Structures are given as structure tokens and as C-alpha cells.
Amino acid sequence: MPLGAMSALITPFKCGKIDTQTYEYLIKRQIEYGMDACVPAGTTGESATMSHSEHKQCIEIAVQTCKGTNTKVLAGAGSNNTIEAIELARFAEKCGADAILSVAPYYNKPTQEGIYRHYKAIADSVDIPVMLYNVPSRTGCSIEVETAIRLFQSSKNIYAIKEASGMLDKVYSLVNMQKEGIESNTNLSTRFHVLSGDDALNHGILCSGGSGVVSVTGNIFPKEIADLCHFAMEQKIDESLAISNKLYGINKALFFESNPIPIKAAMFLQGLIPTLEYRLPLCEPSKACMTLLEKTLQHYEVQK
């Protein structure tokens, strides 16, 4: 099961197509700097505007590049269409991904019962582990604590939730549920994990019982995110906090406009991607955003 430090990979485009050479380089860079897993074709990877064949291509490249290394693949396999999500999940499993990350169904605004049935159908369709992804600011719906616990209890391969609600009380509720499971010796404790999906809260969530992070900042600073996560999980709190404080400025700048607009621009400015392309309706950053990124990056050293 992928846990620990992970990056939600961007998808580099060139002339409107996936830049496969650069994509492979970016994944190798994640491996080199100690990330526990990479996440291809997630929402940061602009999955909502990729074709199914492109989505699958990203997963294939990640699986092949990570093969034989210690870095696992948590494949993005989410959709607001349950049938499509199942198809992507099955492909990821067949391709050799270690697990899948499935974002809550966006736009539809399903009830909690609908969310439960959506994820239950996905989990029942595959044998590999499934991570839920709660990001209500982007999807328009929230996976409530009770629904998450119900899913953990009813599906043996749902093992974690990526929490990006920005609501620490929800994280604490989930973590306390995990602690109660440990104390009561239920099977929930052995496979129930909460991961940070908000870079500004990585340190706080890790120190509150989190089991890892799925980071946007990790695209440009994989070593720092890996060290922050590993220090926290080793109870080296001061060392983790020092890195968290160091990353404060860039974490803030990377969300000045909608993700992944700033992170791709920052990587372009640092020469990590040769072209700066997005899929409409996403477009290039504003002048104010570029100015902020240029100014902020002056305070950091980016390792190629």
C-alpha cells in the first residue's frame, strides 16, 4: 500500500500532446529524491481534460519507470461517472499500479449514500488498494467522516483517504476513529490511514497521526517533501517543522491561482519542463502570478 511521501504529478504537454520524455524524467527525479510513491493522472495532472487513452498512457509510463525501484505508483483513477472510474481502476490494476487514488465525484453533488455506492462499486471492481480523495472546494461535494468510516469498514481494499478539505477537525475525527480502532483491536486499525492533501497542512496532519502526504509542492521540491514527511513519521518533529517553515512561501505561491497553473509555471521557470502548456479551460498564469512565483523562487534552490 503506498503511504508516506508522494507527489501528485503534473502532466507536461508539448504541442498539445503528452511530452512523454519529460514525463519520464520528472518521475525519475521523484525516485532519485526519495519519494515513496508518485501519482500519475490525478487531478493535478489535468486528468479532467485528458482523453482516456492519454490517462492510461500516463499510468503506463509511471508503472514502467518505477518498475524495479522502491517508488510505488498510486494511479489516478477518478471520475464523476462511476462506470468510467471502474474502467480506469481496472486498467490501473491490469497495468501493474500498486493502488489507485479516486477523487470524489465532481459536479454531480451526490448524497452521502451516492458517494458510498460510488466508491463501493469501484472497490468491488478491483483487488488492489483504493485511496479515497476528499477535496470539496474542487468537487462540490464532501466525503463526510461517517461515510469514510462506513467505506473503510465495508470494503477490505479501501485503505486510506487523502484529506484536502482544509478542515483539521475532520482530519482529527478520522485519526481519532483510527485510534479507537487500535484500542478496540478492530480490523479498521490495520488498514485505515489519513494522508494530507494540502501542502500548507502537511506538518500538522502528519504530527496528528497522518500516514503521509500527496503533495503538489513535491513536483518541484521532492527531496524536501520526502524529508519533511519522513522526519515527522520518525517523530523528529523539529526537523520536520524546520522544512515545513522553509516551504511556507512556496506553498502559498503555488496556490495563488487554481492548481496546477502555478506549479507548472514554477517548474517551467526552473527549467524542469521545456514548455508551459495547459489544457483549456486552464490557461497560462496571470502576470501577477508569474511575478509572485519569480520573486518567491529566488529564496529557494531547485535541484535538477
Salt bridges, closest charged atoms under 4 A:
GLU24 OE2 - LYS28 NZ 3.12
ASP36 OD2 - HIS230 NE2 2.70
GLU46 OE2 - LYS264 NZ 2.74
GLU54 OE2 - ARG279 NH2 2.73
GLU84 OE1 - HIS52 NE2 3.70
GLU87 OE1 - HIS52 ND1 3.91
GLU87 OE2 - LYS56 NZ 3.09
GLU113 OE2 - ARG117 NE 2.92
GLU113 OE1 - ARG150 NH1 2.86
ASP124 OD2 - LYS120 NZ 2.96
GLU144 OE1 - LYS170 NZ 3.43
ASP227 OD2 - LYS223 NZ 2.80
GLU234 OE1 - LYS236 NZ 3.47
